[in-house]
Structure formats: C-alpha cells, structure tokens
Amino acid sequence: MSARRIRFACACLAWAAGAVDICRAAETPQTANARAAIVGAIQERLGPNLRVDLETLVCRLAPDAPETLTATPDPTGRTGRPVRFTFAAATGPRGHAVRVGEATAVVHVSGPHVRAARAIDAGRTLTQEDIALGDGPIEGAPLRRLSTPIDVIGARTLRALAAGDPVVDGVVAVIPVIRAGERVRATFRSVGFEAAVVAVAEQSGQPGQLIRVVNPDTRRVIRARVVAKGEVEVFNGW
C-alpha cells in the first residue's frame, strides 16, 4: 500500500473514531434533552447500573417542548436494534402527560447481567449450572428488567433460551420470597424509634416490591416493602 493510501486510511479511522463525539458536540439542547430522557427510560426498565449508548439518534420535538421529558419506548423494542420512542411533557395543562415528539435510535446496553450458560428448554427449573454472570454488551434483549442470580435460581423457564441469551423479566417464573397468606415480620422505623409486629401478607412479592400486609391486631391493611424472606418494612406506621 502506498504512503498516500496509508495516510488516507489513518485519516478515515481517526474521523470514524471521533464521529460520535462530533455529533454529540453538535447536538442542540433539545436533542440533548431527548437523549437524556431515552437513557433514563432504558435504565429505568433494565436496571440503573447499566451503560446506555444511542447510535443514529433521530428525534423530532415540538418547538415548545420542555427540558424535562418522559421517553416511552416501543414495547417490542430490543437492545442492539432500532427502537422507536415517544416523548411527553412531565405535566400538561391539567396535569396530564402531553405528547411533544418522537425519536428513533439504536440502543446499545452493556453492564452486569445474567445469561443462559447453555441451551435451556422451556419449563426447566434453573440451577446454578444453567446461568452465567456477564459484564459486557447485552444485545437482542427485550426492554425489561434484567434478572439477578437470586431471581432465577430455582425459577422455571417460560420459554426456551439459547446459550448466551440474557435473562429478563418474563422469561422465567420467579419464586417469590414472600407468599400470600404467610406470616411476616413487619418493621416500622422512625427517627429514634423502631417497632416490629407479626403481620400476614396479602400478596406475594420479591425483595424491593411493595405488597399489602395485614396487622392481625388492628385488621388494618397497609403497603410494605419486601426486604427478605419473611421480612417487610412499613413506612407509614400502623
């Protein structure tokens, strides 16, 4: 290859490497707001600790669109593929969301995730040997929350998985740590005060979820957050 061609090839590679930064530097404030809203929407659905990058972002926003936007992805969207988003203002004239634009972008996601270690048939109860932990690109995944090892070990697959498939909500039937009808320890904490009672769960739930529990002494129903197996945390008191 001649010296001229080598210099030309190097220049092309340098341009390609800086193309994303150039595009972002040229973004209008509206486009930057749209990008931030999309990244926030993806992290809300898949998980907050994931890296999200948007490729070929094309957005159309109303001239009076506010800085704070809510982005909603097409429910059929998948990572690594073009996804359509609609934008709404956080609050409209009467407190209702108002559509103010739309966008398309190829969504690339990477970070910690659980994947199938091998091909798995539908209806299988997952064991430690069936899953692997990854920390890298997550391609072809539906826009649903990624599962954790605690979620999936002992859970039953609802569809077949290929080796390497990410495990997300809806792929497995997760076994709840608290089941409806079980007695649980309900703890209420306030500044300088803590109390606990034995309550009855009216709903099943996983850690972090809000469920209804009943105080057997007062028969009062209240929402509590699942902490662990047999334990919930009450925020409003009894």
BASEMI-767864 format. One record per residue: residue in one letter; residue number from 1; chain; x, y, z of N, C-alpha, C in turn. Coordinates in steps of 0.02 Angstrom, whole numbers, always signed. Last residue first. Layout:
! BASEMI-767864
code; pos; unit; nu; nv; nw; cau; cav; caw; cu; cv; cw
A; NUM; A; X; Y; Z; X; Y; Z; X; Y; Z
...
! end
This chain:
! BASEMI-767864
code; pos; unit; nu; nv; nw; cau; cav; caw; cu; cv; cw
W; 238; A; -2438; +99; +3082; -2499; +61; +3084; -2557; +103; +3109
G; 237; A; -2321; +176; +2966; -2347; +158; +3032; -2412; +119; +3026
N; 236; A; -2272; +194; +2839; -2323; +241; +2863; -2347; +228; +2933
F; 235; A; -2181; +95; +2804; -2159; +164; +2804; -2208; +212; +2838
V; 234; A; -2118; -65; +2845; -2177; -21; +2840; -2152; +50; +2847
E; 233; A; -2041; -202; +2770; -2030; -138; +2804; -2090; -92; +2791
V; 232; A; -2034; -380; +2800; -2055; -321; +2763; -2043; -259; +2805
E; 231; A; -1982; -549; +2790; -1972; -482; +2819; -1996; -428; +2772
G; 230; A; -1982; -674; +2730; -2016; -667; +2794; -2010; -598; +2826
K; 229; A; -1838; -640; +2642; -1887; -693; +2657; -1916; -682; +2726
A; 228; A; -1834; -459; +2635; -1804; -526; +2626; -1857; -577; +2642
V; 227; A; -1915; -346; +2609; -1843; -339; +2624; -1807; -405; +2610
V; 226; A; -2048; -269; +2529; -2016; -334; +2544; -1941; -323; +2553
R; 225; A; -2136; -136; +2601; -2085; -157; +2553; -2053; -222; +2576
A; 224; A; -2314; -121; +2617; -2247; -127; +2646; -2199; -152; +2592
R; 223; A; -2472; -49; +2647; -2422; -71; +2598; -2353; -70; +2631
I; 222; A; -2601; -117; +2753; -2554; -65; +2735; -2503; -93; +2685
V; 221; A; -2749; -140; +2842; -2710; -160; +2784; -2664; -102; +2765
R; 220; A; -2792; -184; +3008; -2777; -131; +2960; -2732; -158; +2904
R; 219; A; -2820; -265; +3112; -2851; -282; +3047; -2839; -227; +2995
T; 218; A; -2755; -254; +3229; -2799; -198; +3212; -2839; -212; +3149
D; 217; A; -2690; -379; +3237; -2720; -349; +3297; -2771; -295; +3280
P; 216; A; -2636; -412; +3114; -2689; -455; +3140; -2724; -425; +3202
N; 215; A; -2609; -307; +2984; -2594; -311; +3055; -2650; -352; +3087
V; 214; A; -2570; -364; +2824; -2623; -350; +2872; -2596; -357; +2943
V; 213; A; -2499; -297; +2672; -2496; -341; +2731; -2549; -318; +2781
R; 212; A; -2463; -286; +2500; -2510; -272; +2555; -2501; -323; +2611
I; 211; A; -2300; -236; +2438; -2356; -283; +2443; -2403; -259; +2500
L; 210; A; -2174; -182; +2331; -2223; -162; +2381; -2281; -212; +2380
Q; 209; A; -2008; -253; +2310; -2078; -242; +2289; -2121; -220; +2348
G; 208; A; -1888; -283; +2370; -1895; -218; +2338; -1966; -202; +2316
P; 207; A; -1895; -457; +2342; -1862; -401; +2376; -1869; -336; +2335
Q; 206; A; -2063; -505; +2287; -1991; -511; +2285; -1960; -452; +2322
G; 205; A; -2221; -575; +2345; -2176; -523; +2321; -2103; -543; +2324
S; 204; A; -2400; -596; +2364; -2333; -623; +2358; -2286; -568; +2332
Q; 203; A; -2514; -520; +2482; -2487; -529; +2414; -2419; -563; +2418
E; 202; A; -2542; -512; +2612; -2599; -522; +2568; -2577; -534; +2496
A; 201; A; -2458; -575; +2754; -2452; -548; +2686; -2515; -564; +2646
V; 200; A; -2481; -525; +2917; -2498; -576; +2868; -2495; -544; +2799
A; 199; A; -2362; -490; +3049; -2417; -474; +3005; -2429; -531; +2957
V; 198; A; -2295; -453; +3202; -2306; -508; +3156; -2369; -491; +3116
V; 197; A; -2199; -301; +3218; -2256; -344; +3235; -2258; -402; +3185
A; 196; A; -2085; -183; +3286; -2099; -238; +3240; -2159; -278; +3265
A; 195; A; -2008; -21; +3288; -2055; -70; +3316; -2068; -123; +3264
E; 194; A; -1905; +113; +3334; -1914; +54; +3291; -1961; +6; +3326
F; 193; A; -1838; +277; +3336; -1890; +230; +3357; -1894; +172; +3307
G; 192; A; -1762; +382; +3289; -1753; +362; +3358; -1803; +311; +3382
V; 191; A; -1874; +411; +3166; -1815; +441; +3197; -1813; +420; +3271
S; 190; A; -1936; +246; +3128; -1941; +318; +3126; -1880; +345; +3161
R; 189; A; -1993; +94; +3059; -1938; +134; +3085; -1953; +208; +3076
F; 188; A; -2071; -60; +3076; -2082; +11; +3064; -2025; +50; +3097
T; 187; A; -2078; -221; +3007; -2041; -173; +3048; -2057; -102; +3027
A; 186; A; -2153; -373; +3013; -2160; -306; +2985; -2128; -256; +3032
R; 185; A; -2127; -534; +2971; -2107; -485; +3022; -2108; -416; +2990
V; 184; A; -2267; -632; +2917; -2204; -596; +2905; -2189; -551; +2964
R; 183; A; -2354; -776; +2866; -2340; -728; +2919; -2271; -697; +2907
E; 182; A; -2435; -796; +2705; -2381; -810; +2752; -2378; -756; +2807
G; 181; A; -2528; -751; +2615; -2551; -793; +2670; -2498; -809; +2721
A; 180; A; -2422; -749; +2475; -2484; -727; +2505; -2507; -777; +2558
R; 179; A; -2246; -764; +2509; -2307; -787; +2475; -2368; -762; +2513
I; 178; A; -2087; -703; +2477; -2145; -700; +2522; -2207; -720; +2482
V; 177; A; -2007; -728; +2373; -1979; -742; +2439; -2033; -737; +2493
P; 176; A; -2072; -813; +2226; -2071; -757; +2273; -2041; -776; +2340
I; 175; A; -1988; -870; +2089; -2018; -894; +2151; -2015; -837; +2202
V; 174; A; -2027; -821; +1924; -1986; -812; +1983; -2024; -836; +2045
A; 173; A; -2023; -891; +1777; -2072; -882; +1829; -2034; -881; +1895
V; 172; A; -1931; -804; +1648; -1937; -856; +1699; -1994; -839; +1747
V; 171; A; -1956; -700; +1563; -1926; -760; +1535; -1932; -819; +1583
G; 170; A; -2005; -594; +1637; -2050; -625; +1589; -2022; -688; +1557
D; 169; A; -1853; -504; +1649; -1921; -515; +1674; -1964; -546; +1619
V; 168; A; -1715; -597; +1574; -1751; -536; +1593; -1819; -555; +1621
V; 167; A; -1560; -652; +1532; -1620; -672; +1569; -1653; -609; +1596
P; 166; A; -1484; -660; +1370; -1493; -627; +1435; -1558; -649; +1467
D; 165; A; -1412; -804; +1295; -1470; -760; +1300; -1472; -726; +1368
G; 164; A; -1310; -898; +1300; -1291; -827; +1295; -1350; -779; +1299
A; 163; A; -1398; -1024; +1221; -1338; -1007; +1259; -1320; -934; +1247
A; 162; A; -1574; -989; +1218; -1512; -1010; +1185; -1453; -990; +1229
L; 161; A; -1718; -1048; +1300; -1664; -1000; +1297; -1605; -1030; +1259
A; 160; A; -1896; -1066; +1292; -1828; -1092; +1281; -1778; -1035; +1276
R; 159; A; -1997; -998; +1425; -1983; -1013; +1354; -1912; -1038; +1349
L; 158; A; -2002; -997; +1559; -2066; -993; +1524; -2058; -1004; +1449
T; 157; A; -1914; -1087; +1682; -1912; -1050; +1619; -1980; -1054; +1585
R; 156; A; -1929; -1062; +1856; -1945; -1105; +1799; -1946; -1063; +1735
A; 155; A; -1803; -1041; +1985; -1860; -1019; +1946; -1869; -1064; +1885
G; 154; A; -1686; -1081; +2041; -1747; -1112; +2068; -1809; -1090; +2031
I; 153; A; -1617; -929; +2006; -1601; -996; +2030; -1661; -1025; +2066
V; 152; A; -1668; -799; +1981; -1678; -853; +1932; -1661; -923; +1957
D; 151; A; -1647; -703; +2083; -1712; -708; +2049; -1721; -774; +2013
I; 150; A; -1514; -718; +2115; -1564; -735; +2166; -1633; -745; +2134
P; 149; A; -1454; -668; +1998; -1450; -740; +2013; -1501; -761; +2065
T; 148; A; -1575; -554; +1923; -1516; -567; +1963; -1512; -642; +1977
S; 147; A; -1633; -493; +1762; -1639; -533; +1823; -1572; -538; +1859
L; 146; A; -1673; -333; +1697; -1629; -392; +1697; -1633; -427; +1765
R; 145; A; -1830; -274; +1643; -1779; -275; +1695; -1739; -340; +1692
R; 144; A; -1841; -253; +1464; -1869; -271; +1529; -1812; -277; +1579
L; 143; A; -1839; -245; +1316; -1828; -190; +1362; -1866; -203; +1427
P; 142; A; -1755; -396; +1261; -1813; -352; +1266; -1802; -300; +1320
A; 141; A; -1592; -404; +1186; -1634; -415; +1245; -1696; -370; +1241
G; 140; A; -1494; -392; +1090; -1553; -431; +1073; -1600; -443; +1132
E; 139; A; -1351; -384; +1196; -1382; -374; +1131; -1444; -418; +1123
I; 138; A; -1255; -312; +1300; -1317; -351; +1307; -1357; -339; +1244
P; 137; A; -1078; -311; +1331; -1136; -294; +1289; -1195; -341; +1301
G; 136; A; -1040; -350; +1504; -1022; -328; +1438; -1084; -312; +1398
D; 135; A; -1026; -464; +1606; -1019; -392; +1614; -993; -365; +1548
G; 134; A; -1117; -609; +1668; -1079; -572; +1618; -1073; -499; +1636
L; 133; A; -1134; -765; +1741; -1134; -693; +1751; -1090; -660; +1699
A; 132; A; -1243; -898; +1694; -1176; -870; +1698; -1183; -795; +1708
I; 131; A; -1341; -1046; +1728; -1332; -975; +1716; -1259; -955; +1722
D; 130; A; -1347; -1179; +1758; -1382; -1157; +1698; -1369; -1084; +1681
E; 129; A; -1288; -1205; +1880; -1251; -1225; +1820; -1284; -1200; +1755
Q; 128; A; -1385; -1168; +1971; -1326; -1126; +1965; -1287; -1142; +1900
T; 127; A; -1540; -1203; +1884; -1491; -1214; +1936; -1432; -1168; +1924
L; 126; A; -1713; -1186; +1843; -1644; -1166; +1835; -1602; -1180; +1896
T; 125; A; -1822; -1300; +1779; -1806; -1265; +1841; -1731; -1250; +1840
R; 124; A; -1897; -1285; +1619; -1843; -1312; +1660; -1835; -1269; +1723
G; 123; A; -1988; -1233; +1530; -2013; -1274; +1584; -1960; -1302; +1630
A; 122; A; -1892; -1241; +1381; -1946; -1211; +1419; -1970; -1259; +1472
D; 121; A; -1716; -1284; +1390; -1784; -1295; +1367; -1834; -1256; +1410
I; 120; A; -1569; -1200; +1351; -1613; -1222; +1404; -1684; -1228; +1377
A; 119; A; -1398; -1198; +1309; -1467; -1201; +1285; -1511; -1233; +1338
R; 118; A; -1303; -1112; +1437; -1311; -1163; +1386; -1383; -1160; +1361
A; 117; A; -1308; -1007; +1522; -1242; -1037; +1511; -1243; -1089; +1455
A; 116; A; -1397; -859; +1499; -1400; -932; +1497; -1331; -960; +1481
R; 115; A; -1349; -723; +1607; -1364; -752; +1542; -1366; -828; +1548
V; 114; A; -1362; -574; +1697; -1365; -647; +1700; -1384; -672; +1631
H; 113; A; -1248; -432; +1701; -1312; -465; +1685; -1305; -541; +1692
P; 112; A; -1170; -273; +1700; -1179; -338; +1732; -1247; -368; +1714
G; 111; A; -1162; -198; +1533; -1156; -198; +1606; -1166; -267; +1634
S; 110; A; -1239; -107; +1399; -1188; -152; +1425; -1185; -145; +1501
V; 109; A; -1332; -71; +1253; -1330; -76; +1326; -1274; -123; +1346
H; 108; A; -1386; +31; +1124; -1334; -16; +1145; -1328; -13; +1221
V; 107; A; -1512; +64; +1015; -1496; +65; +1086; -1444; +11; +1102
V; 106; A; -1536; +170; +886; -1512; +102; +901; -1484; +105; +971
A; 105; A; -1684; +269; +881; -1613; +262; +895; -1597; +188; +903
T; 104; A; -1806; +395; +851; -1783; +326; +840; -1708; +325; +854
A; 103; A; -1940; +491; +926; -1871; +480; +905; -1860; +408; +888
E; 102; A; -2057; +627; +952; -2039; +557; +945; -1967; +552; +922
G; 101; A; -2164; +741; +1048; -2116; +721; +996; -2104; +647; +995
V; 100; A; -2253; +769; +1147; -2218; +826; +1118; -2166; +805; +1066
R; 99; A; -2402; +731; +1231; -2351; +708; +1183; -2320; +768; +1148
V; 98; A; -2427; +759; +1399; -2441; +784; +1332; -2385; +762; +1285
A; 97; A; -2505; +699; +1545; -2447; +697; +1501; -2468; +719; +1431
H; 96; A; -2602; +812; +1646; -2596; +753; +1604; -2533; +757; +1561
G; 95; A; -2622; +929; +1714; -2588; +876; +1750; -2580; +812; +1710
R; 94; A; -2675; +1014; +1623; -2718; +990; +1677; -2687; +931; +1715
P; 93; A; -2567; +1043; +1538; -2606; +1098; +1567; -2649; +1076; +1625
G; 92; A; -2449; +911; +1587; -2484; +953; +1540; -2524; +1007; +1575
T; 91; A; -2290; +859; +1640; -2359; +878; +1659; -2387; +924; +1606
A; 90; A; -2185; +810; +1561; -2198; +780; +1626; -2269; +797; +1651
A; 89; A; -2221; +780; +1390; -2204; +827; +1443; -2223; +796; +1510
A; 88; A; -2159; +638; +1302; -2214; +675; +1332; -2187; +724; +1383
F; 87; A; -2108; +549; +1158; -2092; +594; +1213; -2156; +629; +1237
T; 86; A; -2077; +383; +1103; -2119; +442; +1103; -2102; +483; +1165
F; 85; A; -1963; +288; +1004; -1982; +317; +1067; -2032; +374; +1055
R; 84; A; -1908; +138; +927; -1947; +200; +922; -1968; +223; +991
V; 83; A; -1750; +69; +895; -1808; +71; +939; -1843; +139; +930
P; 82; A; -1642; -40; +808; -1677; +25; +810; -1741; +19; +853
R; 81; A; -1544; -144; +921; -1585; -135; +862; -1619; -66; +865
G; 80; A; -1483; -162; +1042; -1443; -176; +982; -1481; -166; +917
T; 79; A; -1630; -217; +1129; -1564; -187; +1128; -1525; -207; +1066
R; 78; A; -1794; -196; +1061; -1741; -238; +1088; -1675; -201; +1084
G; 77; A; -1972; -161; +1069; -1902; -144; +1056; -1853; -191; +1090
T; 76; A; -2104; -173; +1094; -2073; -229; +1058; -1999; -217; +1046
P; 75; A; -2144; -54; +1153; -2139; -114; +1195; -2107; -174; +1161
D; 74; A; -2051; +89; +1117; -2096; +39; +1089; -2089; -25; +1129
P; 73; A; -2021; +192; +1264; -2000; +151; +1206; -2056; +107; +1180
T; 72; A; -2046; +354; +1312; -2077; +288; +1316; -2057; +248; +1255
A; 71; A; -1982; +485; +1410; -1975; +445; +1349; -2006; +377; +1361
T; 70; A; -2021; +643; +1465; -2030; +572; +1481; -2028; +533; +1416
L; 69; A; -1918; +787; +1496; -1959; +745; +1453; -1966; +675; +1482
T; 68; A; -1879; +948; +1532; -1892; +884; +1565; -1942; +844; +1524
E; 67; A; -1885; +1057; +1446; -1821; +1023; +1457; -1831; +954; +1487
P; 66; A; -2030; +1052; +1334; -1993; +1072; +1394; -1927; +1034; +1399
A; 65; A; -2062; +1109; +1168; -2053; +1052; +1213; -2011; +1072; +1273
D; 64; A; -2091; +1201; +1071; -2101; +1222; +1141; -2094; +1163; +1189
P; 63; A; -2070; +1134; +951; -2027; +1190; +968; -2033; +1211; +1042
A; 62; A; -2073; +955; +972; -2110; +1018; +963; -2065; +1076; +985
L; 61; A; -1948; +852; +896; -1981; +879; +955; -2018; +943; +937
R; 60; A; -1880; +712; +835; -1922; +767; +813; -1962; +791; +873
C; 59; A; -1722; +631; +814; -1780; +650; +853; -1815; +710; +823
V; 58; A; -1614; +501; +795; -1652; +550; +755; -1714; +567; +795
L; 57; A; -1462; +427; +826; -1521; +457; +857; -1551; +510; +810
T; 56; A; -1359; +331; +797; -1404; +358; +745; -1468; +385; +775
E; 55; A; -1355; +256; +958; -1325; +264; +892; -1378; +287; +843
L; 54; A; -1328; +278; +1128; -1376; +283; +1073; -1339; +296; +1008
D; 53; A; -1291; +179; +1268; -1266; +222; +1215; -1316; +220; +1157
V; 52; A; -1282; +146; +1438; -1326; +152; +1380; -1296; +200; +1330
R; 51; A; -1238; +37; +1566; -1214; +89; +1520; -1257; +88; +1457
L; 50; A; -1327; +10; +1719; -1307; -10; +1651; -1283; +50; +1611
N; 49; A; -1387; +24; +1841; -1314; +21; +1838; -1287; +1; +1770
P; 48; A; -1527; +18; +1840; -1494; +83; +1844; -1419; +82; +1834
G; 47; A; -1615; -79; +1717; -1576; -76; +1779; -1535; -12; +1781
L; 46; A; -1718; -79; +1621; -1671; -135; +1625; -1633; -137; +1691
R; 45; A; -1800; +35; +1647; -1830; -29; +1629; -1782; -88; +1640
E; 44; A; -1716; +139; +1680; -1772; +125; +1724; -1801; +56; +1711
Q; 43; A; -1630; +139; +1571; -1604; +119; +1636; -1660; +103; +1685
I; 42; A; -1721; +187; +1474; -1690; +121; +1467; -1664; +96; +1534
A; 41; A; -1750; +315; +1525; -1804; +266; +1515; -1776; +196; +1509
G; 40; A; -1624; +378; +1522; -1659; +368; +1585; -1713; +315; +1580
V; 39; A; -1603; +381; +1384; -1557; +343; +1427; -1590; +329; +1494
I; 38; A; -1709; +467; +1347; -1707; +398; +1323; -1662; +355; +1367
A; 37; A; -1674; +587; +1411; -1738; +554; +1428; -1738; +481; +1406
A; 36; A; -1552; +616; +1349; -1553; +603; +1421; -1617; +567; +1442
R; 35; A; -1598; +639; +1218; -1551; +585; +1231; -1553; +566; +1306
A; 34; A; -1678; +752; +1239; -1708; +691; +1214; -1663; +631; +1229
N; 33; A; -1581; +845; +1277; -1634; +827; +1324; -1668; +761; +1304
A; 32; A; -1508; +849; +1158; -1475; +825; +1219; -1527; +806; +1272
T; 31; A; -1604; +906; +1075; -1581; +838; +1062; -1547; +808; +1123
Q; 30; A; -1614; +1033; +1136; -1672; +989; +1132; -1651; +917; +1121
P; 29; A; -1485; +1087; +1117; -1508; +1072; +1185; -1569; +1026; +1185
T; 28; A; -1412; +997; +977; -1448; +1054; +1005; -1468; +1037; +1076
E; 27; A; -1251; +929; +948; -1321; +921; +968; -1349; +986; +993
A; 26; A; -1118; +934; +920; -1161; +973; +877; -1235; +969; +897
A; 25; A; -1063; +844; +1008; -1046; +914; +1017; -1092; +959; +977
R; 24; A; -1112; +727; +953; -1139; +749; +1017; -1123; +822; +1029
C; 23; A; -1038; +724; +834; -1111; +727; +831; -1139; +752; +897
I; 22; A; -909; +713; +888; -926; +770; +846; -1001; +779; +844
D; 21; A; -917; +590; +952; -906; +650; +992; -924; +712; +953
V; 20; A; -937; +507; +840; -988; +511; +892; -980; +574; +932
A; 19; A; -817; +525; +767; -882; +545; +738; -935; +553; +792
G; 18; A; -693; +484; +801; -717; +545; +832; -786; +566; +809
A; 17; A; -675; +369; +727; -670; +364; +800; -699; +425; +834
A; 16; A; -684; +419; +597; -736; +374; +622; -735; +370; +698
W; 15; A; -565; +494; +590; -631; +527; +583; -686; +484; +612
A; 14; A; -470; +393; +604; -474; +446; +654; -540; +482; +651
L; 13; A; -496; +320; +487; -506; +289; +552; -512; +341; +607
C; 12; A; -461; +417; +390; -530; +391; +393; -544; +359; +461
A; 11; A; -325; +431; +416; -370; +489; +425; -442; +466; +431
C; 10; A; -279; +305; +381; -273; +327; +450; -320; +385; +465
A; 9; A; -306; +307; +244; -340; +259; +286; -337; +280; +359
F; 8; A; -216; +410; +204; -289; +418; +194; -328; +371; +239
R; 7; A; -94; +353; +234; -114; +414; +268; -189; +425; +263
I; 6; A; -100; +243; +146; -94; +231; +218; -117; +293; +256
R; 5; A; -101; +310; +23; -160; +270; +43; -159; +256; +118
R; 4; A; +27; +369; +26; -33; +411; +22; -94; +372; +45
A; 3; A; +111; +259; +28; +110; +302; +87; +48; +346; +87
S; 2; A; +28; +112; -41; +69; +172; -46; +63; +213; +18
M; 1; A; +43; -59; +0; +0; +0; +0; +45; +62; +0
! end
